[in-house]
Amino acid sequence: MVAGPSIHELHFDDAPNVDAVPGPKSKRLLEKQQRIDSSAVAYPEDIPIAFDSGKGATVRDADGNTFIDMFAGIGVLNVGHSNPYVLDAVHEQTDKFVHTVDFPTEARLELIEKLNEIAPGNLQGNNRVVFGGPTGSDAIEAAIKLSKYNTDGTGLVAFRGAYHGATSGAMSLTGNKSFKGEYTPLLPDVVHAPYPNPIEMGKGPQEAVEHSLEEVKAIFEDPYGGLANPAGIFVEPIQGEGGVVTPPKGFLQGLRDIADDNDVPLVFDEIQSGLGRSGQWWASEWYDVTPDVMTSAKALGGTGFPLSATIYHEDLDTWGSGDHAGTYRGHVVGMRAGTRAIEYIQEHDLLAHARELGEYIRTRLSEAAAGNPRIADVRGKGLFIGAEFVDENGAPDAEAADALQQYCFEHGVLVWKAGRYGNVLRLLPPLVLTQELAETALDVVVDGIETVTTDAQRH
């Protein structure tokens, strides 16, 4: 049986179709949000929109404007908004049972088996899964606890440019100093090594890798390296918030070797990069390197349900009963949705589709960058894509990325940004984005790049 309708049947037919934005209803809802919601709300500051509905890779706002969605809730909606194959199971499960803590259910066990089916390398058939709270941060916290539990160590190695979440342990691993500055002290003994970003470092790819690995190795093996009791290495196989930084070949394997040599777990944060986002089930598969521990969330909930999991080698399953706990470890609706989403990706061959469509998008962006010194780099894997903007002096240009985001919004395409300086266009469309929608969206993005960079040169 084919898992639901084809990707060509999922979307609003009229996307993109926008009038002046934001429209009056969106403005009213945005103003009401400002009055009664938390001052911590941030996303509407970049894209002032009030959503009404979504289908596939398209969304509609409160005023009836229709957009092509190229960020998918920051990588959450890999099988699109309101995917009917997923929602059929959601409705069925909701009528039966929603919350089960960690009692066994068919939904729970099916998702664990499905995750084993798509697990990378030697984790397949040799893993355990622990579900956490509703966010990726919860999966990271579980991985921190698991690493400490199995090593008796306290120190953690992470990377500059990293983002791992907003809870205390996850923030400790996160590189963004302003993000966590008001909440210190956090975990002690967290050391951040350089991530091999050739553009950032001003080095060639292999030189960047060698420099990063030398720094990590020194943390472990230099008698004055500073980290007395290491417990694990935490890394994004592709950095997301850091600017869709795809590390050159050899970096992840080098970390694997260092972790093995020093008997600590290697933890891959696949929260944003996993579940097909990169054109493989897990971004680490591009590098043929398998972690000891892997975190998942975002797209794991199928169609936006909050669910996280930490997948780890069975040799690390030394926890006793209750050594890791949490109320929302049994969100069976999210679990059913997650299984259905994986099935949909499999049945419609969306990994191959993501690779092919991602190549098309990067090619269009690279063509726009050719002869345009304001775009320093186009990079990514699958439908995880970044384009980095610089000014006439080669410095990071957040204003250009802001202006491009606004241009795209006004022309019916929703895009997001990333990077240490907010100067990277980050594209995270649903994997169900069609070739036709991608072509339309890229027409807007490319026109926007030309407009934004030309205007900047005039000024």
PAZALUM-78112 format. One record per residue (C-alpha): residue in one letter; x, y, z. Coordinates in pm, whole numbers, plus 50000, padded with zeros to 5 digits. Layout:
<rs>
AXYZ;...
</rs>
This chain:
<rs>
M500005000050000;V501325034549907;A501745056350215;G499325084550144;P499075108649850;S502035118549636;I503955150049721;H502275167549426;E498875165149596;L499805180649930;H500025218049869;F497805248449827;D497365253549454;D497795291249456;A501205294549625;P502665319949617;N499825345149618;V500275375749838;D498855410449867;A500495437050083;V501875419750392;P501285418750676;G497565421950612;P495025437050854;K494115404351031;S497765394951076;K498495429651212;R495645426451461;L496845392651583;L500455404251600;E499435434551804;K497385412652039;Q500335389052079;Q502545418452176;R500035428352445;I499485394652608;D502275370652507;S505785368052651;S508405393652563;A510615363552478;V508645358052155;A511105363451869;Y510145348151534;P507465373751435;E510105400951466;D511735386651153;I508625376150964;P505495395051079;I502875369050993;A499945352651170;F499465317351038;D496075302450965;S496715269250789;G499305248550609;K499445221450345;G502615204050234;A505265230250161;T502785259150159;V501125280150430;R498315305350444;D498085335050677;A495075350250853;D494445373250556;G494445345550297;N497925352350161;T499615320050050;F503345313850081;I505905287649985;D507455276050312;M511215272250287;F511955267950657;A509325243150780;G509155254051141;I512985253751154;G513295218651020;V510335203251204;L507915196050921;N509985172850703;V506885156150555;G505085189250526;H502245206750699;S499165185550774;N500385154950588;P497205133850557;Y499005100450591;V500405111850925;L497215128851041;D495065097950975;A497115079551238;V497075109951468;H493285111651468;E492975074351525;Q495455074651813;T494035106051976;D490645089152009;K492255059752191;F495075072252415;V497425102052431;H499685099952737;T501235067952871;V504495078353051;D506745048452963;F504245020052977;P504474998252664;T502165006452375;E502134994952016;A502875030751911;R505965033252131;L507444999752032;E506735005151662;L508635038251664;I511595022551846;E511684994951584;K511395020451305;L514275040951446;N516375009251461;E515515002351096;I516995035850988;A519785038051247;P523235045151101;G526175021151083;N526664997151370;L523955013951576;Q521494994251364;G520544963351563;N522744973751855;N520955003452008;R518595014552276;V516225044352266;V515245066652554;F512475091752496;G512735124852672;G510655155952711;P509175174952420;T512235193852294;G515635186552146;S517185201352458;D515755172052653;A517505147452425;I520785166052474;E520345165552852;A519815127952835;A522985124252627;I524965144752881;K523685123053165;L524385091152972;S527945102252894;K528695110953254;Y527045079353383;N529215057253164;T532555074653211;D532425089453562;G533755120453388;T532445155853422;G533995175453135;L532405179652793;V533875190252460;A531695210352221;F532355234051932;R532285270951852;G529245279651647;A527285251151808;Y523645252251909;H522315224152126;G519325238952307;A518015261952576;T518135241652899;S521125245453130;G523185215953009;A522335221952643;M523125259052679;S526485250152830;L527335231752508;T525955259752289;G528545284052157;N526455315952148;K527685336852442;S524905363052426;F522255335552425;K523425321952757;G525135352152911;E522355360753156;Y522065324953285;T525575316853402;P526995298353582;L526045268253377;L527815234453366;P531505237053457;D534225220753248;V532765226252903;V535455234152646;H534645247252298;A536985237652015;P536935253451667;Y534555238151414;P536215234651071;N534535262550876;P537005271450600;I535275304850529;E535355314950896;M538925303250947;G540315316350620;K541915282550559;G541645254950302;P539265226250386;Q541885201050497;E543895227350680;A540735237050869;V540085200650963;E543645195551081;H543515226951294;S540225216851458;L541365181351529;E544665193151673;E542735215151916;V540405186852019;K543275162552058;A545125187452278;I542105190852506;F542315153552574;E545995145552548;D548005176852630;P548975174653001;Y548035211353021;G544995208152795;G542725220253075;L539985193753083;A540795170153367;N537925145053353;P536365143153004;A533015125952961;G532195130652594;I532395149652266;F529235166952142;V529035178251780;E526555186351504;P527485166851188;I526275197951006;Q526005229551213;G522545245151182;E522335277551376;G526055281851313;G525285287750946;V524645253950778;V528345245950807;T529155212950637;P532515201150774;P535155189850525;K535875152850493;G537965138250773;F536605158951059;L534005134851196;Q536305104951145;G539015123751334;L536615129351623;R535675092451611;D539345083351646;I539945107651932;A536875095252120;D537995059052078;D541555066652184;N540335083852500;D537435060452579;V534675086752577;P531355086652390;L531035105552065;V527625122552055;F526075135051730;D523335161251758;E521045152251466;I518105172451594;Q518075196051296;S520125176051046;G518465142051087;L515435122950961;G516135129550595;R516945166550612;S520385162150450;G519275136650190;Q520355107950416;W518475096150723;W521275111050931;A523805137250822;S526645116250967;E526005090650694;W527495114650440;Y530795109450621;D530385072150699;V530995078251069;T528765063651340;P528385079551684;D527975062252017;V525015084652099;M522655103651870;T519945128951955;S516745134251759;A513755157551791;K512155183751560;A510975161851267;L510705131351496;G507185142151593;G505985136351240;T503975167251169;G504895190651451;F504205170451765;P506795176752039;L508905145452083;S512575138552142;A514715107452165;T518285097752242;I519545067452052;Y522685050952183;H524765019452154;E523464991552375;D526844988952552;L526035022552712;D522695010252847;T523945008553204;W521195029653359;G519165014953640;S515405017953662;G514425054553688;D517955068053638;H516565089453358;A512975100953389;G510455125653252;T506685129153238;Y506395132452860;R508215100752763;G505005084952640;H503425109152392;V501895081352185;V500245105351939;G503655119651856;M505065084651835;R502435073351586;A503045104951388;G506795098551388;T506435063151257;R504045074550986;A506425102450881;I509305077850845;E507065054950640;Y506035083850418;I509675093150352;Q510465056850269;E507465050550044;H507955082549843;D511765079849823;L512175114249973;L515845109350059;A516705107649689;H514265135949621;A515965157549884;R519375150849732;E518225159049379;L516205189749473;G518935201949705;E521425199849419;Y519085220549204;I518675247249474;R522405249549545;T523075252349172;R520635281349139;L522225298749438;S525735292149306;E524765307148971;A523485337849155;A526755339249351;A528935337049039;G530455371448989;N528675384549298;P531285391249567;R528525396549824;I527905358849847;A530955342650004;D529755306650002;V526905283549905;R526885250650096;G524815222550240;K523565187150190;G520145177050065;L517515202450168;F519765217550435;I521245247450252;G523065279450339;A524315309850147;E526635333650333;F526495371250272;V529405395350319;D529785432550261;E532125449650016;N534985444750263;G534325407650309;A532845411750658;P529645393450759;D526595412250629;A523505405950839;E521695435250680;A521765418250340;A520325386150486;D517625406250666;A516735424950350;L516565392650150;Q514265376650408;Q511955406950388;Y512005406950007;C511085370149996;F508295375150252;E506775403050045;H506925380849736;G505395349849894;V508385328950003;L509315323050367;V513045318850434;W515135319350748;K518615330050856;A521485315651055;G525175320851123;R527145336051406;Y526385370651268;G522945363651121;N524365366950770;V523515332650628;L520385324950427;R519215291450567;L516815270250363;L515065241350539;P512035233650321;P509855203150377;L511155172550197;V507835172150008;L508705204549828;T508095198249458;Q510395207749172;E507805232849051;L507515249849390;A511295249849427;E511715266749090;T509155293349181;A510725299149521;L514235301549378;D513075326549117;V512045348749408;V515195342049611;V517525348749317;D515665380549223;G515895390649586;I519645384749597;E520135406449289;T517915433949429;V519445433749775;T523075432849667;T522565458549389;D520825482649629;A523645478349881;Q526245486549617;R524375518349523;H524395529749883;
</rs>
